[in-house]
Amino acid sequence: MVTPMDYRRMLREAALRVTRPRLAVLGAVHAHPHADTESIIDAVRTELPRVSHQAVYDSLHALTAAGLVRRIQPSGSVARYESRVGDNHHHVVCRSCGTIADVDCAVGEVPCLTASDDGGFTIDEAEVIYWGLCPGCSTPEDS
C-alpha cells in the first residue's frame, strides 16, 4: 500500500514541489484507477473541499509530465488517469458500460508488438486497447 509519505517521496524524486493539491491528486489516482478528471476532482474534494478545478488539472498535467501518472483516452472516452506507469501495459474496455481494466503486455519484450514497418522510428512503447464486453455486461449468448 502506498502511503502519504510515499507520495511526498515520489514528488521530490520527480523534482516537483510537494503541495497539498498534488498530494491529494496523486492519492486519488492511486485510489481510483482509470478515473476521469471529474471523479478525481470529487475524490480530491473529500480531502481539500475548496480545491479548484484548475489546481487539479494543473496537478494532473504536472504528474503526467513527470511520469508519476499515465493519461489514457480510449476512443470515444474522456481522458482517464492511472498510477500504473513504466511497464507498457495495455487496457481492455467494455463497449457497454465503459469499464476499463489493465492487461499485461501482449507478447514478448517491451514494446510488446513489433511494427510491420517502423517508418524509421525507434519504437519504445506500444499502446493496445482491447474492446469487448465485461463479465457484468456479457450474457451467455455473447460467448
N, C-alpha and C positions, 0 to 999 in steps of 0.2 A: 504494500500500500504506500502510495506517495503522500508525504506529509507537507504541511506548510513550509517547514524548514527546507525540504527538498525543492519546493518551488522557488524559494529565495536563492538557493544554491544554483538552480538551473538558470535563473535570470542573471545572476552575477557571472556565471561561466559564459553566458552568451553576450556579455558586456552590455547588458540592459540595466537601467536603473530599476531598483526594486520599488514599485509603487503599489498602493492598495488595489487600484483597478487591475493592474497586470497580474497580481497575485490572485485576485478573485476570478479573473477571466481564465487564467491557467488552471485553477482549481475546477472551474465549471466545465472546461473542455475535457479534463481528465474524468470528471464525474459523469459526463453526458456525451459519450462517443457519438459522432456523426450528428451532432446538434446543429441546427441552423442558428443564425445570428439572433433572431428574436428569442429563441429558447435560452441562448447563452445570456442575453440581457436579463431575462426573467430570473435565471439562476443567480447571476451576479447581484441582482437587486435584493435577494434574500439576505445577502451579507452587507451590501452597500446600497441602501434604498434610494439614495439621491444620485447615483452614478448616471451620467448622461449617456445617451446612445453614442455620441461621438467618442467618448472615452473608451467605450467597449470596442467600437470599430477601430480606433487607433491602437488599442492593445492587441486586438486580433491581427492587425496588419504588422505590428512590430514583432509579435510572437511568431507569425508565419515567416516573416523575412529572416528571423534569427534561427529558423528551423526547429523551434520548440513545439509548434503545432503544424498540422498539414491542412490545407484547404482543398476540398474536393467539390466538384459540381457535376454530378451525373446529368446527362441530357434531360432537359425538362424540369430540373430541380433547382432550388435555390442553393447557394453556397452553404457548405457544411464544414465543420471543423472536427479534427480528431487529434489525439495526443500520440498515436502510434506513428512515429516518424523514423525515417532512415532505414527501413527494411524492405522497401519496394513491394509492399503487399498490395493486393487488389481488393475489389469490392463486388458484392452481389446485391442487386437491388430488386425489390418486389415491384412488379408492374402494377399491382393493385393498390397496396397500402403505402408503398414508398419506403418500407423498412430497408435499412442498409446494414450489411454485415461484412466483416473482414474476411478475406480469403487469402491464404498464404500464396506465395509466389507460384505461378503456373507450373513451370518445369525448369529445372536446372539452376544455373547461376544467375545472379543479377546481370542483366536486366530482364531475366525470365524468358523472354522471347527474342529470337533473332529475326531482325527485319530482312525481308527478301531483297531489299535494296536500301541501304542506309543513306544514299544520296551524298556520301562523303562526310556525314555526321559521325561523331564519336558518341555513340548511344550509351547512356549510363542509367536510364530508367525506362520502364515500360508501364503504361497505365492501361489496365484491363478492367472493364466493368462487365460482369455477367448479369443478365437480366432474366427474370423468371417470376415464379410465384413462391412466396414464403410458405412455410408449413401452415400458418394460420389462414392463409387465403386459398390454399390448394384444396381441391376436393378429390375424392377417389378417382373420378373420371378424368382428372387432369393428368394422372400418372400414366 
